[in-house]
Amino acid sequence: MVRLITHNLLACHVKGCNTNNFPLEFRDVQIELREAEFNPEFLKGFMPKIEWKALVDAARQLGDTSLPLEQPEMLDDDFLKNLHHVLLEIHVEEGIMTCPNCKHDYPVLNGIPNMLLAEHEIG
């Protein structure tokens, strides 16, 4: 499933595309919201791994503006609940993720991203 927790780790891996290849940009998406168990300790532990600007931009591409532009120092319950929702409850079911550099498209079908490349694209 494409959730923003995994999207935040994905970069383009087309041969020669190694600058400005993260984050992949969403377009033509269909999303589904699915409730997930709230675990504030997991979120606090995961925070250092997050590329914050990429997460906020991706959330906004999907229509969610609940996260602040800058990562807050105080992790109160309201913030953690918004972060939980963005990372774990927004599922991209269909759509396209596009590399901002080489413009390669990675389709998402039935919630599964196709990250495979053609032979000539493999580096």
C-alpha positions as CSV (number, residue, x, y, z in Angstrom):
1,M,0.0,0.0,0.0
2,V,1.2,3.5,-0.7
3,R,1.0,5.4,2.5
4,L,3.0,8.5,3.1
5,I,5.2,6.6,5.7
6,T,6.5,4.6,2.7
7,H,6.3,7.3,0.1
8,N,8.7,9.3,2.3
9,L,11.4,6.7,1.6
10,L,10.9,6.4,-2.2
11,A,13.2,8.0,-4.7
12,C,13.6,7.6,-8.5
13,H,16.2,5.0,-9.4
14,V,16.3,5.4,-13.2
15,K,19.9,5.1,-14.5
16,G,21.7,8.5,-14.2
17,C,18.8,10.1,-12.3
18,N,20.5,10.8,-9.0
19,T,19.8,14.5,-8.3
20,N,16.5,16.1,-7.5
21,N,14.9,12.6,-7.6
22,F,13.1,12.8,-4.3
23,P,10.3,13.1,-3.3
24,L,8.2,11.6,-6.1
25,E,5.2,13.8,-6.9
26,F,1.7,12.6,-6.9
27,R,-0.8,13.2,-9.6
28,D,-4.2,11.8,-10.7
29,V,-4.6,10.1,-7.4
30,Q,-7.5,8.3,-5.7
31,I,-7.1,8.1,-2.0
32,E,-8.9,6.0,0.7
33,L,-8.9,6.8,4.4
34,R,-8.4,3.8,6.6
35,E,-8.4,4.0,10.4
36,A,-5.2,2.7,12.0
37,E,-4.3,2.2,15.7
38,F,-2.8,5.3,17.2
39,N,0.6,4.7,18.7
40,P,2.2,7.9,19.9
41,E,5.5,6.2,21.0
42,F,5.9,4.7,17.5
43,L,5.4,8.2,16.0
44,K,7.9,9.8,18.3
45,G,10.5,7.2,17.5
46,F,9.8,7.5,13.7
47,M,10.1,11.3,13.7
48,P,13.9,11.5,13.1
49,K,13.6,9.3,10.0
50,I,11.1,11.7,8.3
51,E,12.1,14.1,5.5
52,W,9.7,16.7,6.8
53,K,9.4,19.0,3.8
54,A,8.8,16.0,1.5
55,L,6.1,14.7,3.9
56,V,4.3,18.1,4.1
57,D,4.4,18.6,0.3
58,A,3.1,15.1,-0.4
59,A,0.3,15.5,2.2
60,R,-0.7,18.8,0.5
61,Q,-0.7,17.1,-2.9
62,L,-3.2,14.7,-1.5
63,G,-5.4,17.5,0.0
64,D,-4.3,17.3,3.6
65,T,-3.0,20.6,5.2
66,S,-3.0,19.5,8.8
67,L,0.8,19.4,9.2
68,P,2.8,22.6,9.9
69,L,5.5,23.7,7.4
70,E,8.2,23.3,10.0
71,Q,8.6,20.3,12.2
72,P,7.6,21.3,15.7
73,E,9.7,20.8,18.8
74,M,6.7,20.2,21.0
75,L,5.0,17.0,20.1
76,D,1.5,17.4,21.6
77,D,-1.4,15.1,21.1
78,D,-3.1,17.2,18.4
79,F,0.1,17.2,16.4
80,L,0.8,13.5,16.9
81,K,-2.8,12.7,15.8
82,N,-2.4,14.7,12.6
83,L,0.9,13.1,11.9
84,H,-0.6,9.6,12.5
85,H,-3.4,10.4,10.1
86,V,-1.0,11.7,7.4
87,L,1.5,8.9,7.7
88,L,-0.7,5.9,8.3
89,E,-4.3,6.5,7.4
90,I,-4.1,8.1,3.9
91,H,-3.8,5.3,1.4
92,V,-3.1,6.1,-2.3
93,E,-5.1,3.5,-4.2
94,E,-4.6,4.7,-7.8
95,G,-2.5,7.3,-9.4
96,I,1.0,8.2,-10.6
97,M,4.2,9.1,-8.7
98,T,6.5,11.2,-11.0
99,C,10.2,11.9,-10.6
100,P,10.7,15.7,-10.4
101,N,14.0,15.3,-12.2
102,C,13.7,12.8,-15.1
103,K,9.8,12.8,-15.1
104,H,9.7,9.0,-15.0
105,D,6.2,7.8,-14.0
106,Y,5.7,5.1,-11.4
107,P,2.0,3.9,-11.6
108,V,0.0,3.0,-8.5
109,L,-2.7,0.3,-9.1
110,N,-4.8,-1.2,-6.4
111,G,-2.6,0.5,-3.8
112,I,0.6,-1.1,-5.1
113,P,3.3,1.1,-6.6
114,N,5.1,-0.3,-9.6
115,M,8.8,0.6,-9.0
116,L,10.1,-1.7,-11.7
117,L,12.1,-0.2,-14.5
118,A,12.6,-1.3,-18.2
119,E,16.1,-2.8,-18.8
120,H,17.4,0.4,-20.5
121,E,16.5,2.4,-17.4
122,I,18.4,0.3,-14.9
123,G,21.7,1.8,-13.7
